[in-house]
Amino acid sequence: MGISTKRHGVPTVRSLPALSSAADYYHWYMDVSATLHSGATPLAVRMRPLVLEEIVGQKHLLQRGSPLMSLASDVGGSHGSASIILWGPPGTGKTTIAKAIARGSQRKFVELSAVTAGVKDVRQTIEEALTARDLYGVSTVLFLDEIHRFTKAQQDALLPGVENGWIILIAATTENPSFSVISPLLSRSLLLTLNQLDDDEVGELVDRAVTDARGLKNAVVLEPEARALLVRLSSGDARRALTALEASAVSAANHSDAQSPAVVTAEHVASAVDRALLRYDRQGDEHYDVISAFIKSVRGSDVDAAIHYLARMIEAGEDPRFIARRIIISAAEDVGVADPQALVIAVAAADAVQMIGMPEGRIPLAEAVVYLATAPKSNAAYVALDAAIADVRAGKIGRVPKPLRDAHYPGAKRLGHGKGYQYSHDSEYGVVKQQYLPDILKGTEYYTPTNNGNERDVSARLAKLREIIHGD
């Protein structure tokens, strides 16, 4: 195709085939698309539902009269051209939904990946969409996978097409769109959340793939234990389950004769599926969910849960330095003065990871996690600081008491700076009666120690210190 002129600030395309109607254009486009994508196709792709009614799960989005169902049945375009952002975990049907909408409404379907596409590709798609609309009355669905990987400038390039209805954008993301999609695009799109598939739904997809003519055509028999393992390892990801099923079926076929269907056992599944199935996207929501569960398990003193989430992060290929930093923060925030040694151990673990690397670095990480999870807990130190910061921001500052002011420069003493200052070390106990806080905050107590661990002793000592300092 060659670019000819510009219209609405977007280049147009020439050299399209001479077709007489929107239906002719649609069928020509689908034939070309099928030709380009023929060949050895993965099971997960072959089993992709052709219509929304075939989709398993997401019932909250696929009810009669829902925006998705209306858009898919809108052959004449009477329902407008609302763009959609689909947010959900991998393997929940985002691509399938986009293709089913295009197929059901006989719209042209264009798929771009934010990993490989750029502004030039977006603009070319918009120009082709304008040509298809003006010449044949066919609207275009642009499915943009992983839109969160697009920069702001790249997302900006989508705005003219979305705002003017030149394209129907269906964007997919595994990350929270509030953080990864620009506000102008969010405000012009309908945000729909997809849920992770439950075990029954994944099991239904696996069963369908075994028997369906597009799938394995009953060429294998799936043992119940193998089915259960596939469902469990998929973690609600349909694509992951079908990919594992296909690999397991190949493994079973290689170990059976050709006279009868191959029997897929749990052993076949285990041998065909490596630990990559346990990985999570370090840039996606799962990353934040696991680290959140890890920190909360340490804080909650559940050492077994903390070790579990540590193992998940390590097996997922998480940067051990990131894990070490979170452990250091937890030592200060959640253990604090109740066991000051926790921070020392956390920093030592981080240093050890830096020096020895992985996989041995997992050992000091585990040691630090066990120490923190089983240590007495207190957040009193950082709560005290937050309370003091709140007062400062509220304007409760006041002048530094004169005895505490800097008196080293000429003329300072004439101003009364340092006058009356009591040097603590000259007293019997190293503590003297003296006002340290500004007048506006006199008598304020920010730090309230707990009775946990070391803070129990701190609490008793603090009471005596305050009694001497305030002269009570």
N, C-alpha and C positions, 0 to 999 in steps of 0.2 A: 504493500500500500504506500502511496506517496502523499506527502502533505502539500496542499494547494494554497488555501487562503486562511485568514483568521476571522473568526466570528465570535463575538462576545469576549474577545481577548483570548480565545482558545483556538489553536490551529484545527483545521478540518482535514478530512481524509478523502482521497479519491480512489478509484480503481476497485470499488466493490462490485460484485456480480450484478447483472441485470435481473432483478427479481421483481415480481409484480405485487406481492402482498406481504403483510407482516408475518403471516403463517409460513409463506415460502422462505422468508429470511430466517425465521426461527429454525425450521427444519434443516435448512442449509447449514446454519451455524452449528447445530447439534451434530450433524453428520461429520462436519470437519473436525469438531472437537473429539468425537469418538475415534476418528481415524488417528488423530494425533496422540491419543492416549491408549491405543490398543497395545497388546503385548502381554507379557507376564505380569499380571496384576496381583498385588498382595491380597490375602483373604480379607483383611479389614476394609480394603477399598471395594472389593467385589460385593461384600455384604452391606455396603452402605445403603440405607433405605432410599427409595426413589421418591417417595411422597412422605409428607409429614405424618400421615396416619400410621406409617410403619415404624416410626421412631419409638424406641423403648425408653421410658422415663420422661422427665420434663412435663408431666401432665399439667402442671400449673401454667405452662406456656402454650399448651396445645389443645386447650378446650375450645369448643365450638364458639365462634365469634371473637376469639382472641386476636390480637394484632397480627400474630404470625399466620394464623389460619386465614385471616382476611386477606393478607398480602399474597399468600400463595394461591388463593382462588381468584385473585383480581386480574383476570385476563384482559379486561378492557381498560384497566387503569383508573377505574372510577373511585378507588379509595385513596388516590393520591400516591405520593412517593416518599413515605416516611422512611428515613434511614434508621438503622438499628445497630446497637452495640451489644454483642453477646459476651457476657462475662461468666466464666466458669472454669473449673479444672480441666485438664487435658482429657480427651476421650469422652466428652459428655454430649457431643453432637453438634458442635458449633458449625463446622464445615458442612455437615449433612443438612442442617436446617437451611443454610444459605443456598445450597444446590437444589433442595426440594422446593424452595420458594421460587427460584428461577424457573425450574421445570414446570411447576404447577401453573404458573402465570404466563408461561411462554415468553419469558424475558431472556434476553441475551445474558449469559453468565461469564464474567471475567474474574479470574482468581489471581491475586497478587500476594506475595509474602513480603512482609516488612523487613525480613532478613536480607532479601536480595533486591527488592524493588527500591526505586528512588523517585524523586520528584518528576523526572522525565517520563517514567512509566505511568505515573498517575495522570499527568497531563495528556499523554497519548491515549490512555483509556477514556478520558473525558472527551477528547476530540472525536474518537471513534463512536462513543455513545451519542454524541450530538448528531453525527452523520446518520447513524442507524435510526435515530428518532425522527429526523427531518425527512429522510428518504423513504423509510419503510414503516414509520410509526411504531417502532419497537423500542422499548425502554431497556436499560442495562442495569443489571445487578453487579456491583463491584464488591467482591468478597475480599477483604483485606485481613489476612491472618497475622496475628501477633502485632497488632497496631501499637502496642506499648513500646515496640522497638523503634518506631518512627520518631524522629526528632520533631521539635515544635515546627520547624520550617517545613518539614515533609508533611506533617498533619495540616498545616496551613494551606498546602496545595490542594487539599480535598475540599476546602470550604466552598469555593465557587460552584463546584459540581453538586454538592449537597444542598447548599442554600437555594440554588436556582432549579433544583429538581432535575438536573441533567443526568444524574446517576442516582440509583438507590444504593447507598453504602450499607453493607452489612460487615461490620468490623468485629473481629474476635480477639479476645484477650484473656490471659490467665491472671492478670494483675488488676488490682482495684482501679477502675477507670478514673476515679476521682484524683488519683495521683499520676496516672500515666497518659491520660487523654486531655487535650487542651479544652478549656471551658467553652469556647465558641462551638466546637464540634459536639461536645456533650449536650449543650443546650438545644442543638438542632437534631438530636437523635433520641430514640427511645432506648433506654437502658433496660436490658432483660438479663436476669441472673439465672444461670443454669446450675442445677444441683448435681453433686456427685452421684453416680448410679449406686443403688443399694445391691446387696448380694443377689437378691431374687431377679433383679433386672439384668445384671451381668450374666447370671445363669441362663436366663431366657435367650440372650443373644448368643451365648455359646451353643445352646441346644439348636437354635435356628441355623447357625453356621454349619453344624455337623450334618443336618438333613437337607438344607436348601440346595436347589439346583445351582445357585450362584456360588455356593460354598463347597463343602467337601462331599456332597451328594451321597451321604451314607457310606463313604469309602472307609470310614473308621468307626470303631465302637469306643465310646468314651466311658471308662470305668467311673463309678461314683466318686471314688477317692481322687481321681485325676481331675474330675470336674470341680470338686470342692477346692482343690489346690489352685486351679486356674482362677477361680472366682476370688480366692483369698489373695493371691499374688497380684491381681489386677488393681486392687485398691480403688475400685469404682471406675476404672478407666476402660471403656469398651475396646478401644483400639489396642491397648496393651493386652487385654484378654484374648482377642482374636489373633494377634501376632504370636502370642505364646501358644495358642491352640494350633496354629499352623506349623510352628516349629516342632511341637510335640508330635503332631501327626506325621511329619516327615521322618522324625526319629523313630516312631513306631513302625512306619512302612519299611524302613531300612532294616528292621529286625524281624520281619514277618514274611511269609510266603505270599504269592500272588493269588492263591486259591480262595482266600477268605478275607474279609475286612480286617485291617490292622486294628489291634486293640491298644488303645492309648492308656497307659498306666500312670500312676503318680510318679513312678521312677522316670518315665519318659519326660514328664513335665519338668521334673527337677533337673534332669540332665540337659534339657533344651533351653531352660530359662536360667540365666545367670543373675548375678546380684544387681545388674542394671535395672531390673524391674523394681528394685527397692529405692531407686534414686528419685529425688525430687528436684524441681527446678529451683536453683539457688536464687533466681531473680523473681520467682513467683510467690503467691500467698503461702504455699506449703512451707517455704523457707521460714517465713515469719511465724507461722503456726508452730513449727517444731521448736524453734529457738525460744518462743514464748512459753511453750509447755516445759521446756528444759529449765528455764529460769524459775518458773513458778513451782516446779517440783523441788528444786533446791531450796527455795524459800519456804516451801511447805514441809521440808525435812523428810520427803519421801525419797530415800536414797536409791531405791530400786527403779523408780520412774525416772529419776535424774540420769542414772546410768543407761537406761533404755534410750532416752532421747539423745544422749551423748553418742551412743552406738549408731543411731539413725543418721546423725549428722556426719559422723566419720565415714560410714558406708556410702553416704550420698556424695562424698568428695568435698565436703565443706572445708574451707580454709581453716586449718587448726589454729592459726593466729587469731581469726575471728572468734573462734570458740574460747580461746584463752582470754581475749579481751572481755568477753561476756562474763567469764568466771571472775576476773578481777573486779568488775563492776558489782557482781553479786556479793563478793566478799566484803566490800565496803558498804553496800546498800543494805544487805539482808542479814549479815552477821555482825558487822560493825564492832563496837566496843565490847560486845558480849564475848568475843574471842578475837582480840587484835591479831593473833597469830594467823588467822585465816587469810588476811590480806598478804602477809609475808609468803604463805604457801602458794597463794594464787599467782603472785608475781614470779615466784620461783618456778612454778609450772610453765608460765609463759616464756621465761628465759630458757628453760629446758627444751621446750618445743622449738624455739628459735635455733638452739645449738645442735640438737640431734635430729630434727626433722621427723618425718613420718616414715615407717609406721610406728617406730619406737616411741614417738612423741605422744602416742595415745595413752601410754602408761602414766606419765606425770599428770596428764589431764584427768585421768580416772582417779588418781590419788587426790587431786585437788577437789574434784567433784564430791567424792566420798567424805572428805574432811568438812567441806562446806555444808553438805546436806545433813550431816550428823552433828554439826556444831550448834551451840545455843544461838538464838537469833535475837537481833535488835536492830531497829532502824532509827533509834533515838537520835543518833548524831546527825543524820541528814534531815530528819524531821525538824530538829532544832535549827539547822541552817536555813531550811525553807521558811520557817516562821520568822527568822531574822530578816531574810530577804524581803518577805512580805511587808514588814515594818519599814524597811528602807524605801521600798517602792511607794509606800503610803506616805512618805515624807517624815516619818518618825526618825529623825537623824540627830539633831541637836549638836551643840558644840562639844568638842572633846574637853573634859575637865582640865582646868589649868595645870594641876600637878602632873598630868600625863603628857602635856604638850612638849614639843621639841624645844630644848633650851640651849642648843649648842652654838647658835649663831649670835653675833653681836647684837645687843639690844633686846634679846629675847627675855632675859631676866627682868629688865625694866618693865616689860609687859606682864610680868607675873607668871611667865611660862616656867613650869617645873617647880614652882614654889609650893612647899608642903609635901612634895613627893616622898613617900615612905619606901625605902629600898627593902624588898621582901627578905633578902638573905641576911639582913641584919637582925631579924627577929628570931626568937627561939625556935619556932616551928617552920620558918620560911614563908609565913603568911601573915599579912598585917591587915588591920582595919583600914579600908581605903575605898573611895568611890571610883569605879572604873567606867561605868556606863554614863552617857550624857544624862543631864537632869531629866529630860523628857522620858527617859526609859528607866529611871532609877527604880530598882526593885524588880525589874522584869527578869523572869527565868525562862529561858528558851529550852535548855536541855533538861529532859526528865528521863533519867535512866530507868531501865527495866530491872526486874529482879532475876534476869537470866544470866547464867554464867558469870563472867568477870564483872559484869555491870552490877551484880549484887554487892560486890565489894566497893565498886565505884560509888554506888548510891549512898552507902554509909559514910564514906570519906567525903563525898560532896556535901552532905548535910553539915559536917563539921567545918568544911571550908567556907561555906556560905555564912555560917554562924559567926566566924571570925571576921570575914570581909565586911559583912554588913553590921557587925557589932550588935547582933541580936542577943 
